[in-house]
Amino acid sequence: MATPAPTPRRRLTAGWWLAWLMLPALAGCVGSPAHQPAPQSTMTMRIAPAPAERQCLASLSQTQVNFTPLPDQYFGAGCSTYNAVRLGWLRSDDAHLQLANLGAVTCPLASSLEGWARYGVDRAARQMLGSPLSRIDTMGSYNCRNVAGTDRRSGHASANAVDIAGFVLADGHRISVKGGWSEGTPTERNFLRVIRASACKRFGVVLTPDYNPAHHDHFHLEVGAARGICH
C-alpha cells in the first residue's frame, strides 16, 4: 500500500505557536436561516501561510497583544474563519485592556482593533473622561449571516467585522453606544464621536447609530475590500 502524502502544516515564523494538523469536523453555523442557507459541514485545516499573513501575525506578536492563532475553518455557504486569532487582552500604556464577548477575528481585524483601542479609545478616555480604558464590550465578531436586507455576505461571515457595544473605564464608568450616543452627557457624546473618527482611520467600514436604526446600539467595525465607509 502506498504511503499517504503528508498533511500540510502551517506555522508562525515568529516561533512560539505550534503547527496545526488538518482536522475534519462537523459544526453548525451561526446566523439567521431566513437570510442564508444553513451550511452543512466544517473543514478545519492549516496550509502554508502567505507572506502577508506571516507579516500580520509577526507584527501582532510584537504589540504585546495576548492572542491564540486559530485553525482555518470553512463552514460552507460563503462562511469561514481564515487567518484568524482569538484575542485575550490588549496592552495599553500601563494596563491590560479586556475584550468581552469577542470570538474569532482575522489577523488584520485584530491588528486594527488593537491600534484603535490603544491609541484611539484609551487615550481619548484618559484625556476626555479622566480615566484609562479597562474593557471594551462587544456583541461578537464571527457570525455566518448576510448584510441585513440583502443576499450579500456580511463581513461577520468571514470574521472581518466586530460590533462594539460599550466601554468600561478603570474607575467603573461605563459608556454604552445605545445610551451615550444621543442621551449621554455632552462629554460622553463627544467621546463616542471622537473615537468614531479615530476608527474611520483604521477600519475600512465604520457604521454607527448615525447610519441607520439597525446600528442604534453598536459600532460596526470592519476590515477587508471596502474602504472609506464612515457613518
N, CA, C and O of each residue as an XYZ file, in Angstrom:
924
protein
N       0.861     -1.205      0.000
C       0.000      0.000      0.000
C       0.893      1.250      0.000
O       1.860      1.330      0.758
N       0.555      2.228     -0.864
C       1.362      3.446     -0.961
C       1.248      4.276      0.310
O       0.190      4.325      0.938
N       2.331      4.918      0.679
C       2.312      5.782      1.863
C       1.564      7.071      1.554
O       1.885      7.737      0.569
N       0.565      7.450      2.373
C      -0.199      8.677      2.105
C       0.713      9.899      2.106
O       1.717      9.942      2.817
N       0.347     10.884      1.300
C       1.097     12.144      1.276
C       0.970     12.831      2.620
O      -0.098     12.777      3.229
N       2.026     13.479      3.107
C       1.938     14.159      4.412
C       0.947     15.288      4.378
O       0.795     15.978      3.370
N       0.263     15.471      5.510
C      -0.719     16.558      5.644
C       0.009     17.895      5.705
O       0.983     18.022      6.447
N      -0.443     18.915      4.933
C       0.200     20.230      5.012
C       0.096     20.797      6.409
O      -0.898     20.594      7.106
N       1.128     21.506      6.808
C       1.139     22.164      8.101
C       1.314     23.657      7.902
O       1.786     24.122      6.864
N       0.929     24.370      8.903
C       1.094     25.811      8.859
C       1.633     26.258     10.193
O       1.160     25.804     11.234
N       2.633     27.157     10.186
C       3.192     27.617     11.444
C       3.586     29.075     11.332
O       3.850     29.571     10.237
N       3.625     29.757     12.455
C       4.010     31.157     12.524
C       5.517     31.244     12.605
O       6.122     30.614     13.472
N       6.132     32.001     11.734
C       7.574     32.066     11.719
C       8.131     32.767     12.947
O       9.326     32.644     13.219
N       7.297     33.514     13.718
C       7.781     34.119     14.950
C       8.207     33.057     15.954
O       8.954     33.362     16.884
N       7.751     31.821     15.791
C       8.324     30.704     16.509
C       7.716     30.306     17.816
O       8.323     29.499     18.521
N       6.533     30.818     18.210
C       6.034     30.433     19.539
C       4.718     29.712     19.501
O       4.217     29.348     20.564
N       4.122     29.477     18.355
C       2.917     28.634     18.370
C       3.099     27.455     17.446
O       3.760     27.563     16.413
N       2.508     26.312     17.816
C       2.685     25.050     17.123
C       1.879     24.986     15.849
O       0.852     25.650     15.710
N       2.360     24.170     14.910
C       1.588     23.935     13.676
C       0.352     23.119     14.002
O       0.359     22.276     14.899
N      -0.711     23.387     13.254
C      -1.972     22.675     13.441
C      -2.093     21.590     12.369
O      -1.787     21.822     11.200
N      -2.546     20.396     12.786
C      -2.799     19.328     11.832
C      -4.142     19.529     11.171
O      -5.046     20.124     11.758
N      -4.281     19.038      9.955
C      -5.566     19.100      9.285
C      -6.549     18.195     10.010
O      -6.290     17.009     10.218
N      -7.696     18.780     10.396
C      -8.701     18.040     11.161
C     -10.057     18.230     10.533
O     -10.533     19.364     10.481
N     -10.717     17.178     10.048
C     -12.105     17.323      9.606
C     -13.025     17.363     10.816
O     -12.763     16.702     11.821
N     -14.087     18.126     10.726
C     -15.035     18.225     11.830
C     -16.379     18.631     11.291
O     -16.498     19.115     10.166
N     -17.398     18.428     12.111
C     -18.741     18.876     11.779
C     -19.137     19.957     12.753
O     -18.888     19.839     13.953
N     -19.761     21.024     12.241
C     -20.191     22.106     13.122
C     -21.316     22.865     12.466
O     -21.464     22.859     11.244
N     -22.127     23.535     13.310
C     -23.181     24.386     12.791
C     -22.632     25.763     12.511
O     -21.487     26.064     12.845
N     -23.439     26.591     11.903
C     -23.029     27.942     11.568
C     -24.041     28.909     12.124
O     -25.242     28.748     11.904
N     -23.570     29.921     12.849
C     -24.452     30.880     13.470
C     -25.033     31.791     12.410
O     -24.333     32.174     11.473
N     -26.289     32.140     12.541
C     -26.889     33.064     11.600
C     -28.374     32.849     11.499
O     -28.921     31.896     12.055
N     -29.026     33.747     10.781
C     -30.463     33.663     10.618
C     -30.821     32.819      9.413
O     -30.409     33.161      8.305
N     -31.568     31.730      9.568
C     -31.927     30.884      8.437
C     -32.703     31.635      7.373
O     -32.727     31.224      6.212
N     -33.338     32.733      7.760
C     -34.119     33.490      6.781
C     -33.225     34.227      5.793
O     -33.671     34.623      4.716
N     -31.956     34.409      6.166
C     -31.064     35.204      5.331
C     -30.139     34.359      4.469
O     -29.659     34.849      3.447
N     -29.868     33.117      4.835
C     -28.936     32.320      4.069
C     -29.187     30.844      4.316
O     -29.762     30.481      5.342
N     -28.761     29.974      3.381
C     -28.879     28.545      3.616
C     -27.951     28.100      4.728
O     -26.863     28.652      4.891
N     -28.373     27.105      5.494
C     -27.560     26.631      6.612
C     -26.417     25.786      6.096
O     -26.670     24.789      5.420
N     -25.149     26.139      6.383
C     -24.029     25.302      5.986
C     -24.129     23.924      6.623
O     -24.654     23.775      7.727
N     -23.628     22.932      5.926
C     -23.786     21.562      6.373
C     -22.585     21.017      7.120
O     -22.740     20.116      7.944
N     -21.391     21.532      6.860
C     -20.216     20.947      7.488
C     -19.119     21.977      7.636
O     -19.177     23.069      7.070
N     -18.114     21.600      8.417
C     -16.958     22.444      8.644
C     -15.702     21.649      8.342
O     -15.588     20.492      8.747
N     -14.759     22.258      7.635
C     -13.467     21.639      7.423
C     -12.413     22.525      8.061
O     -12.361     23.728      7.803
N     -11.575     21.927      8.892
C     -10.535     22.659      9.590
C      -9.190     22.236      9.043
O      -8.907     21.042      8.947
N      -8.340     23.217      8.674
C      -7.043     22.829      8.150
C      -6.059     23.973      8.270
O      -6.435     25.120      8.511
N      -4.775     23.635      8.096
C      -3.708     24.614      8.042
C      -2.896     24.366      6.778
O      -2.550     23.228      6.457
N      -2.597     25.453      6.064
C      -1.738     25.372      4.901
C      -0.632     26.396      5.069
O      -0.649     27.179      6.019
N       0.330     26.399      4.155
C       1.437     27.338      4.265
C       0.914     28.767      4.188
O       0.190     29.096      3.249
N       1.257     29.623      5.144
C       0.728     30.989      5.151
C       1.352     31.833      4.048
O       2.514     31.646      3.689
N       0.573     32.754      3.520
C       1.078     33.707      2.554
C       1.979     34.716      3.272
O       1.856     34.889      4.484
N       2.882     35.382      2.548
C       3.775     36.346      3.202
C       3.038     37.421      3.983
O       3.464     37.791      5.077
N       1.925     37.935      3.432
C       1.181     38.976      4.144
C       0.615     38.461      5.456
O       0.559     39.198      6.441
N       0.191     37.191      5.478
C      -0.333     36.609      6.713
C       0.771     36.446      7.742
O       0.570     36.738      8.921
N       1.932     35.983      7.308
C       3.061     35.845      8.228
C       3.438     37.200      8.818
O       3.715     37.312     10.012
N       3.447     38.225      7.970
C       3.813     39.553      8.439
C       2.807     40.074      9.446
O       3.186     40.680     10.448
N       1.503     39.838      9.185
C       0.470     40.310     10.110
C       0.624     39.653     11.474
O       0.586     40.335     12.498
N       0.798     38.338     11.498
C       0.918     37.632     12.761
C       2.198     38.022     13.499
O       2.200     38.156     14.723
N       3.283     38.202     12.749
C       4.534     38.620     13.376
C       4.392     40.016     13.969
O       4.868     40.271     15.075
N       3.741     40.921     13.240
C       3.530     42.280     13.741
C       2.636     42.272     14.978
O       2.883     43.008     15.934
N       1.596     41.438     14.955
C       0.692     41.360     16.096
C       1.415     40.853     17.334
O       1.148     41.313     18.444
N       2.324     39.913     17.149
C       3.061     39.362     18.290
C       4.014     40.376     18.906
O       4.445     40.208     20.047
N       4.348     41.428     18.163
C       5.264     42.453     18.673
C       4.538     43.585     19.389
O       5.184     44.485     19.926
N       3.214     43.556     19.409
C       2.452     44.633     20.037
C       2.051     44.300     21.474
O       1.270     45.040     22.072
N       2.562     43.215     22.040
C       2.231     42.792     23.393
C       0.750     42.484     23.541
O       0.152     42.718     24.591
N       0.168     41.950     22.465
C      -1.220     41.504     22.491
C      -1.237     40.029     22.868
O      -0.433     39.246     22.362
N      -2.149     39.650     23.754
C      -2.322     38.245     24.105
C      -3.306     37.633     23.114
O      -4.481     38.000     23.090
N      -2.817     36.688     22.288
C      -3.705     36.087     21.297
C      -3.299     34.648     21.020
O      -2.167     34.238     21.275
N      -4.257     33.894     20.492
C      -4.043     32.496     20.128
C      -4.412     32.310     18.663
O      -5.548     32.596     18.287
N      -3.498     31.843     17.824
C      -3.843     31.551     16.433
C      -4.857     30.404     16.371
O      -4.778     29.457     17.153
N      -5.800     30.494     15.447
C      -6.860     29.501     15.312
C      -6.717     28.734     13.995
O      -6.182     29.268     13.023
N      -7.193     27.483     13.959
C      -7.193     26.743     12.696
C      -8.107     27.425     11.686
O      -9.132     28.001     12.049
N      -7.725     27.354     10.425
C      -8.616     27.857      9.379
C      -9.843     26.956      9.315
O      -9.718     25.733      9.254
N     -11.020     27.556      9.329
C     -12.265     26.795      9.279
C     -13.143     27.302      8.135
O     -13.360     28.504      7.980
N     -13.637     26.358      7.346
C     -14.507     26.667      6.217
C     -15.860     26.034      6.495
O     -15.983     24.809      6.522
N     -16.868     26.857      6.699
C     -18.178     26.388      7.103
C     -19.113     26.133      5.933
O     -20.199     25.584      6.120
N     -18.719     26.516      4.750
C     -19.603     26.408      3.598
C     -20.507     27.609      3.482
O     -20.590     28.417      4.407
N     -21.183     27.740      2.361
C     -22.138     28.834      2.107
C     -21.490     30.206      2.260
O     -22.148     31.168      2.656
N     -20.196     30.293      1.944
C     -19.518     31.577      1.998
C     -19.075     32.028      3.368
O     -18.754     33.202      3.551
N     -19.049     31.126      4.342
C     -18.673     31.483      5.710
C     -17.370     30.795      6.103
O     -17.195     29.604      5.846
N     -16.455     31.539      6.724
C     -15.166     30.975      7.095
C     -14.491     31.843      8.152
O     -14.836     33.011      8.335
N     -13.529     31.251      8.837
C     -12.615     31.992      9.701
C     -11.210     31.614      9.270
O     -10.650     30.625      9.743
N     -10.649     32.401      8.374
C      -9.350     32.131      7.772
C      -8.337     33.152      8.271
O      -8.637     34.343      8.352
N      -7.126     32.679      8.609
C      -6.083     33.555      9.151
C      -6.612     34.291     10.376
O      -6.432     35.500     10.518
N      -7.272     33.533     11.268
C      -7.948     34.138     12.417
C      -7.202     33.875     13.718
O      -6.399     32.949     13.825
N      -7.490     34.712     14.694
C      -6.920     34.571     16.034
C      -8.023     34.794     17.049
O      -9.084     35.330     16.729
N      -7.759     34.376     18.274
C      -8.629     34.716     19.401
C      -7.844     35.637     20.323
O      -6.793     35.259     20.838
N      -8.353     36.837     20.528
C      -7.667     37.815     21.358
C      -7.989     37.600     22.833
O      -9.139     37.361     23.200
N      -6.962     37.687     23.672
C      -7.156     37.634     25.111
C      -7.286     39.047     25.650
O      -8.389     39.504     25.948
N      -6.156     39.741     25.775
C      -6.176     41.129     26.213
C      -5.266     41.947     25.311
O      -4.392     41.418     24.623
N      -5.497     43.247     25.335
C      -4.666     44.191     24.613
C      -3.856     44.989     25.619
O      -4.254     45.129     26.776
N      -2.741     45.501     25.186
C      -1.868     46.264     26.071
C      -2.059     47.756     25.852
O      -1.916     48.243     24.731
N      -2.380     48.484     26.911
C      -2.411     49.942     26.831
C      -1.071     50.462     27.355
O      -0.121     49.692     27.500
N      -0.993     51.752     27.637
C       0.275     52.318     28.096
C       0.743     51.712     29.413
O       1.942     51.524     29.615
N      -0.191     51.403     30.312
C       0.214     50.911     31.631
C      -0.723     49.847     32.195
O      -0.697     49.579     33.396
N      -1.552     49.236     31.343
C      -2.501     48.242     31.842
C      -2.949     47.325     30.714
O      -2.623     47.538     29.546
N      -3.715     46.287     31.099
C      -4.305     45.385     30.118
C      -5.732     45.818     29.820
O      -6.483     46.156     30.734
N      -6.105     45.808     28.562
C      -7.472     46.105     28.150
C      -8.182     44.799     27.848
O      -7.708     44.004     27.036
N      -9.304     44.575     28.490
C     -10.067     43.351     28.281
C     -11.060     43.531     27.129
O     -11.529     44.636     26.858
N     -11.364     42.424     26.467
C     -12.335     42.405     25.376
C     -13.414     41.395     25.725
O     -13.136     40.199     25.814
N     -14.640     41.860     25.923
C     -15.728     40.982     26.350
C     -16.500     40.461     25.152
O     -16.798     41.203     24.216
N     -16.822     39.169     25.195
C     -17.718     38.536     24.221
C     -17.165     38.533     22.803
O     -17.932     38.571     21.841
N     -15.848     38.489     22.662
C     -15.240     38.518     21.330
C     -14.842     37.123     20.903
O     -14.170     36.413     21.650
N     -15.250     36.719     19.703
C     -14.886     35.422     19.152
C     -13.707     35.544     18.202
O     -12.830     36.389     18.383
N     -13.697     34.691     17.188
C     -12.619     34.690     16.210
C     -12.635     35.981     15.398
O     -13.693     36.469     14.999
N     -11.441     36.525     15.162
C     -11.271     37.684     14.289
C     -10.073     37.429     13.392
O      -9.120     36.771     13.809
N     -10.104     37.937     12.170
C      -8.943     37.795     11.312
C      -7.785     38.601     11.882
O      -7.984     39.535     12.660
N      -6.580     38.229     11.488
C      -5.407     38.957     11.982
C      -5.458     40.434     11.610
O      -5.147     41.265     12.463
N      -5.833     40.813     10.382
C      -5.923     42.250     10.091
C      -6.937     42.976     10.974
O      -6.698     44.113     11.382
N      -8.058     42.334     11.272
C      -9.040     42.960     12.158
C      -8.472     43.099     13.562
O      -8.654     44.133     14.204
N      -7.791     42.075     14.041
C      -7.176     42.131     15.369
C      -6.158     43.263     15.446
O      -6.088     43.972     16.450
N      -5.376     43.431     14.398
C      -4.369     44.482     14.373
C      -5.009     45.863     14.407
O      -4.559     46.741     15.144
N      -6.055     46.059     13.614
C      -6.746     47.349     13.602
C      -7.430     47.612     14.937
O      -7.429     48.740     15.430
N      -8.013     46.572     15.519
C      -8.698     46.713     16.804
C      -7.709     47.072     17.904
O      -8.008     47.899     18.765
N      -6.531     46.454     17.878
C      -5.511     46.754     18.886
C      -5.072     48.213     18.803
O      -4.978     48.899     19.821
N      -4.802     48.684     17.582
C      -4.360     50.057     17.428
C      -5.423     51.058     17.826
O      -5.126     52.066     18.467
N      -6.667     50.782     17.446
C      -7.769     51.689     17.791
C      -7.997     51.723     19.295
O      -8.151     52.799     19.872
N      -8.021     50.559     19.934
C      -8.269     50.507     21.379
C      -7.180     51.239     22.150
O      -7.462     51.970     23.099
N      -5.953     51.038     21.739
C      -4.830     51.593     22.491
C      -4.628     53.081     22.221
O      -4.506     53.874     23.155
N      -4.591     53.458     20.948
C      -4.238     54.834     20.596
C      -5.448     55.727     20.348
O      -5.329     56.952     20.356
N      -6.607     55.121     20.129
C      -7.818     55.898     19.930
C      -8.673     55.962     21.177
O      -8.854     57.033     21.757
N      -9.204     54.815     21.595
C     -10.176     54.796     22.689
C      -9.532     55.083     24.045
O     -10.020     55.930     24.793
N      -8.448     54.389     24.365
C      -7.833     54.559     25.682
C      -7.342     55.985     25.888
O      -7.567     56.578     26.943
N      -6.688     56.522     24.901
C      -6.150     57.879     25.072
C      -7.260     58.921     25.119
O      -7.156     59.908     25.847
N      -8.324     58.707     24.344
C      -9.463     59.626     24.412
C     -10.134     59.550     25.780
O     -10.559     60.568     26.327
N     -10.229     58.326     26.335
C     -10.837     58.166     27.658
C     -10.033     58.895     28.725
O     -10.604     59.550     29.597
N      -8.708     58.785     28.660
C      -7.860     59.466     29.635
C      -7.999     60.986     29.528
O      -8.113     61.684     30.535
N      -7.987     61.479     28.302
C      -7.993     62.923     28.098
C      -9.370     63.542     28.327
O      -9.469     64.648     28.859
N     -10.433     62.840     27.929
C     -11.765     63.432     27.965
C     -12.578     63.035     29.186
O     -13.419     63.801     29.658
N     -12.319     61.812     29.705
C     -13.126     61.298     30.805
C     -12.339     61.119     32.095
O     -12.911     60.794     33.136
N     -11.034     61.330     32.028
C     -10.221     61.319     33.237
C      -9.900     59.961     33.802
O      -9.516     59.860     34.967
N     -10.046     58.889     32.999
C      -9.755     57.544     33.491
C      -9.331     56.664     32.320
O      -9.853     56.809     31.214
N      -8.387     55.750     32.555
C      -7.991     54.836     31.477
C      -9.122     53.885     31.110
O     -10.037     53.642     31.898
N      -9.037     53.356     29.899
C      -9.965     52.325     29.451
C      -9.622     50.999     30.115
O      -8.449     50.636     30.211
N     -10.632     50.279     30.571
C     -10.426     48.976     31.197
C     -10.947     47.826     30.333
O     -10.319     46.770     30.261
N     -12.086     48.028     29.684
C     -12.702     46.934     28.917
C     -13.517     47.489     27.752
O     -14.131     48.551     27.844
N     -13.502     46.743     26.666
C     -14.388     47.028     25.540
C     -15.423     45.910     25.474
O     -15.070     44.736     25.368
N     -16.686     46.274     25.536
C     -17.771     45.292     25.447
C     -18.186     45.150     23.985
O     -18.516     46.137     23.327
N     -18.166     43.922     23.485
C     -18.547     43.681     22.101
C     -19.812     42.838     22.036
O     -20.234     42.235     23.023
N     -20.404     42.811     20.850
C     -21.532     41.922     20.564
C     -21.073     40.725     19.731
O     -21.891     40.003     19.162
N     -19.768     40.526     19.668
C     -19.230     39.389     18.938
C     -18.622     39.799     17.614
O     -18.677     40.960     17.208
N     -18.040     38.809     16.951
C     -17.339     39.053     15.690
C     -17.867     38.104     14.611
O     -18.746     38.485     13.837
N     -17.343     36.870     14.548
C     -17.788     35.947     13.501
C     -19.265     35.594     13.660
O     -19.730     35.265     14.752
N     -19.985     35.668     12.551
C     -21.398     35.290     12.517
C     -21.759     35.018     11.064
O     -21.676     35.915     10.225
N     -22.157     33.793     10.764
C     -22.450     33.398      9.382
C     -23.812     33.960      8.968
O     -24.843     33.308      9.129
N     -23.795     35.177      8.434
C     -25.055     35.817      8.047
C     -24.806     36.827      6.931
O     -23.667     37.158      6.604
N     -25.907     37.303      6.361
C     -25.857     38.307      5.308
C     -25.964     39.704      5.893
O     -26.356     39.880      7.047
N     -25.609     40.696      5.082
C     -25.949     42.076      5.404
C     -27.472     42.153      5.428
O     -28.136     41.655      4.518
N     -28.021     42.770      6.457
C     -29.472     42.816      6.624
C     -30.161     43.348      5.369
O     -29.790     44.391      4.832
N     -31.167     42.612      4.918
C     -31.958     43.024      3.775
C     -31.329     42.766      2.421
O     -31.842     43.238      1.406
N     -30.217     42.019      2.381
C     -29.546     41.731      1.117
C     -29.224     40.242      1.028
O     -29.442     39.486      1.975
N     -28.699     39.836     -0.136
C     -28.207     38.472     -0.290
C     -26.681     38.447     -0.298
O     -26.078     37.481     -0.765
N     -26.058     39.503      0.217
C     -24.602     39.620      0.253
C     -24.090     39.288      1.656
O     -24.638     39.754      2.654
N     -23.042     38.482      1.716
C     -22.483     38.086      2.992
C     -21.925     39.291      3.752
O     -21.267     40.157      3.176
N     -22.200     39.325      5.045
C     -21.654     40.348      5.925
C     -20.175     40.098      6.173
O     -19.688     38.980      6.005
N     -19.462     41.153      6.576
C     -18.075     40.979      6.998
C     -17.953     40.054      8.190
O     -16.894     39.467      8.414
N     -19.027     39.914      8.963
C     -19.020     38.985     10.095
C     -18.866     37.535      9.621
O     -18.332     36.700     10.351
N     -19.329     37.231      8.409
C     -19.294     35.855      7.914
C     -17.884     35.370      7.621
O     -17.660     34.173      7.441
N     -16.927     36.301      7.572
C     -15.527     35.923      7.364
C     -14.648     36.409      8.515
O     -13.427     36.486      8.373
N     -15.253     36.732      9.643
C     -14.541     37.185     10.852
C     -13.773     38.475     10.614
O     -12.779     38.747     11.287
N     -14.241     39.278      9.642
C     -13.604     40.548      9.338
C     -14.328     41.733      9.969
O     -13.999     42.881      9.670
N     -15.302     41.479     10.832
C     -16.065     42.568     11.445
C     -16.340     42.267     12.912
O     -16.448     41.111     13.322
N     -16.450     43.346     13.694
C     -16.787     43.229     15.110
C     -17.779     44.335     15.443
O     -17.689     45.436     14.899
N     -18.722     44.049     16.330
C     -19.694     45.036     16.787
C     -19.347     45.454     18.213
O     -19.196     44.610     19.097
N     -19.221     46.756     18.426
C     -18.807     47.312     19.714
C     -20.012     47.928     20.414
O     -20.671     48.813     19.869
N     -20.299     47.450     21.638
C     -21.481     47.909     22.362
C     -21.185     48.995     23.388
O     -22.033     49.850     23.644
N     -19.984     48.973     23.982
C     -19.712     49.960     25.024
C     -18.287     49.879     25.543
O     -17.490     49.048     25.106
N     -17.985     50.769     26.491
C     -16.633     50.922     27.008
C     -16.693     51.099     28.519
O     -17.499     51.877     29.028
N     -15.842     50.379     29.228
C     -15.780     50.473     30.687
C     -14.427     51.051     31.073
O     -13.387     50.571     30.620
N     -14.442     52.079     31.910
C     -13.215     52.727     32.339
C     -12.703     52.113     33.639
O     -13.422     51.385     34.323
N     -11.460     52.417     33.966
C     -10.853     51.870     35.175
C     -11.566     52.327     36.436
O     -11.516     51.638     37.454
N     -12.233     53.484     36.388
C     -12.949     53.973     37.565
C     -14.371     53.402     37.661
O     -15.138     53.797     38.539
N     -14.727     52.464     36.749
C     -16.036     51.832     36.781
C     -17.080     52.485     35.899
O     -18.162     51.927     35.716
N     -16.794     53.624     35.359
C     -17.737     54.344     34.489
C     -17.909     53.574     33.172
O     -16.922     53.223     32.524
N     -19.173     53.312     32.774
C     -19.440     52.628     31.518
C     -20.190     53.549     30.574
O     -21.183     54.174     30.948
N     -19.703     53.624     29.346
C     -20.363     54.406     28.304
C     -20.840     53.424     27.246
O     -20.029     52.778     26.582
N     -22.144     53.310     27.089
C     -22.692     52.425     26.066
C     -22.999     53.227     24.812
O     -23.319     54.413     24.885
N     -22.901     52.577     23.669
C     -23.270     53.235     22.422
C     -24.760     53.553     22.436
O     -25.173     54.633     22.014
N     -25.556     52.621     22.917
C     -27.007     52.798     22.932
C     -27.428     53.980     23.799
O     -28.239     54.806     23.381
N     -26.877     54.057     25.002
C     -27.297     55.112     25.914
C     -26.540     56.412     25.750
O     -27.053     57.484     26.072
N     -25.309     56.319     25.246
C     -24.464     57.500     25.219
C     -24.503     58.305     23.938
O     -24.201     59.499     23.957
N     -24.866     57.691     22.829
C     -24.761     58.383     21.537
C     -25.659     59.617     21.476
O     -25.216     60.687     21.060
N     -26.912     59.471     21.887
C     -27.855     60.586     21.812
C     -28.278     61.111     23.173
O     -28.675     62.270     23.293
N     -28.197     60.266     24.211
C     -28.742     60.631     25.513
C     -27.686     60.743     26.608
O     -28.024     61.013     27.761
N     -26.431     60.544     26.272
C     -25.385     60.670     27.278
C     -25.088     62.116     27.611
O     -25.693     63.032     27.055
N     -24.157     62.312     28.517
C     -23.720     63.668     28.838
C     -23.010     64.259     27.615
O     -22.592     63.511     26.731
N     -22.870     65.568     27.550
C     -22.140     66.151     26.428
C     -20.744     65.562     26.251
O     -20.293     65.366     25.122
N     -20.056     65.278     27.356
C     -18.719     64.703     27.270
C     -18.765     63.286     26.704
O     -17.926     62.914     25.884
N     -19.749     62.496     27.144
C     -19.877     61.136     26.633
C     -20.202     61.135     25.148
O     -19.633     60.351     24.388
N     -21.107     62.003     24.731
C     -21.464     62.070     23.319
C     -20.266     62.481     22.477
O     -20.038     61.933     21.398
N     -19.513     63.431     22.967
C     -18.323     63.878     22.243
C     -17.270     62.773     22.193
O     -16.628     62.561     21.164
N     -17.101     62.073     23.314
C     -16.145     60.953     23.364
C     -16.470     59.908     22.297
O     -15.574     59.459     21.583
N     -17.723     59.521     22.184
C     -18.110     58.497     21.209
C     -17.862     58.970     19.782
O     -17.511     58.163     18.922
N     -18.035     60.237     19.519
C     -17.799     60.751     18.171
C     -16.305     60.892     17.874
O     -15.875     60.719     16.734
N     -15.532     61.201     18.885
C     -14.077     61.266     18.705
C     -13.520     59.885     18.379
O     -12.689     59.752     17.480
N     -13.966     58.859     19.095
C     -13.429     57.523     18.827
C     -14.018     56.949     17.541
O     -13.406     56.073     16.930
N     -15.201     57.424     17.111
C     -15.708     57.049     15.792
C     -14.770     57.591     14.710
O     -14.421     56.872     13.774
N     -14.368     58.848     14.837
C     -13.444     59.443     13.873
C     -12.114     58.697     13.859
O     -11.520     58.504     12.799
N     -11.648     58.281     15.029
C     -10.412     57.503     15.115
C     -10.566     56.150     14.426
O      -9.653     55.694     13.738
N     -11.717     55.512     14.611
C     -11.971     54.219     13.976
C     -11.967     54.335     12.456
O     -11.511     53.427     11.763
N     -12.474     55.447     11.941
C     -12.545     55.628     10.490
C     -11.165     55.696      9.851
O     -11.039     55.510      8.640
N     -10.128     55.960     10.644
C      -8.759     55.988     10.120
C      -8.127     54.598     10.088
O      -7.101     54.396      9.438
N      -8.746     53.627     10.799
C      -8.136     52.301     10.931
C      -8.951     51.179     10.304
O      -8.410     50.112     10.016
N     -10.243     51.404     10.088
C     -11.116     50.365      9.545
C     -11.693     50.834      8.213
O     -11.926     52.026      8.011
N     -11.920     49.892      7.315
C     -12.481     50.233      6.017
C     -13.939     50.614      6.094
O     -14.405     51.446      5.315
N     -14.679     50.010      7.035
C     -16.102     50.288      7.212
C     -16.363     50.580      8.683
O     -15.999     49.790      9.554
N     -16.994     51.716      8.956
C     -17.407     52.085     10.311
C     -18.853     52.548     10.235
O     -19.159     53.540      9.573
N     -19.738     51.832     10.911
C     -21.159     52.175     10.925
C     -21.586     52.402     12.372
O     -21.294     51.581     13.242
N     -22.271     53.504     12.632
C     -22.674     53.896     13.979
C     -24.173     54.194     13.982
O     -24.833     54.009     12.959
N     -24.727     54.652     15.109
C     -26.152     54.982     15.124
C     -26.565     56.024     14.082
O     -27.742     56.107     13.729
N     -25.627     56.808     13.594
C     -25.947     57.776     12.545
C     -26.282     57.106     11.213
O     -26.905     57.718     10.345
N     -25.869     55.852     11.055
C     -26.045     55.173      9.769
C     -27.488     54.741      9.532
O     -28.096     55.115      8.528
N     -28.035     53.954     10.455
C     -29.439     53.533     10.358
C     -29.893     52.979     11.705
O     -29.060     52.755     12.584
N     -31.198     52.752     11.889
C     -31.697     52.266     13.185
C     -31.118     50.919     13.606
O     -31.053     50.626     14.800
N     -30.694     50.092     12.643
C     -30.136     48.782     12.992
C     -28.843     48.910     13.789
O     -28.432     47.963     14.460
N     -28.197     50.074     13.721
C     -26.939     50.283     14.439
C     -27.113     51.243     15.616
O     -26.164     51.921     16.010
N     -28.316     51.302     16.172
C     -28.594     52.243     17.254
C     -27.835     51.924     18.537
O     -27.686     52.786     19.403
N     -27.352     50.674     18.661
C     -26.727     50.273     19.921
C     -25.300     49.765     19.772
O     -24.762     49.170     20.705
N     -24.674     49.987     18.614
C     -23.306     49.496     18.458
C     -22.581     50.190     17.308
O     -23.194     50.790     16.425
N     -21.253     50.084     17.351
C     -20.401     50.439     16.225
C     -20.101     49.150     15.464
O     -19.722     48.150     16.074
N     -20.261     49.157     14.163
C     -19.826     48.049     13.312
C     -18.488     48.448     12.709
O     -18.407     49.424     11.962
N     -17.429     47.692     13.031
C     -16.079     47.960     12.549
C     -15.636     46.800     11.674
O     -15.723     45.641     12.079
N     -15.162     47.113     10.474
C     -14.876     46.042      9.502
C     -13.618     46.364      8.700
O     -13.367     47.514      8.340
N     -12.837     45.323      8.430
C     -11.707     45.432      7.509
C     -12.010     44.564      6.296
O     -12.907     43.722      6.334
N     -11.260     44.772      5.225
C     -11.482     43.952      4.030
C     -11.443     44.795      2.778
O     -10.713     45.784      2.702
N     -12.241     44.394      1.786
C     -12.178     45.042      0.474
C     -12.707     46.466      0.501
O     -12.135     47.347     -0.141
N     -13.792     46.709      1.236
C     -14.394     48.046      1.249
C     -13.511     49.026      2.007
O     -12.906     48.674      3.019
N     -13.442     50.250      1.515
C     -12.636     51.272      2.160
C     -13.385     52.599      2.200
O     -14.170     52.908      1.303
N     -13.141     53.365      3.228
C     -13.630     54.728      3.275
C     -15.103     54.887      3.563
O     -15.672     55.937      3.265
N     -15.751     53.867      4.141
C     -17.157     53.990      4.512
C     -17.218     54.356      5.988
O     -16.882     53.541      6.847
N     -17.641     55.570      6.284
C     -17.626     56.074      7.660
C     -18.901     56.821      7.932
O     -19.097     57.924      7.422
N     -19.787     56.232      8.741
C     -21.071     56.849      9.058
C     -21.297     56.810     10.578
O     -22.327     57.282     11.061
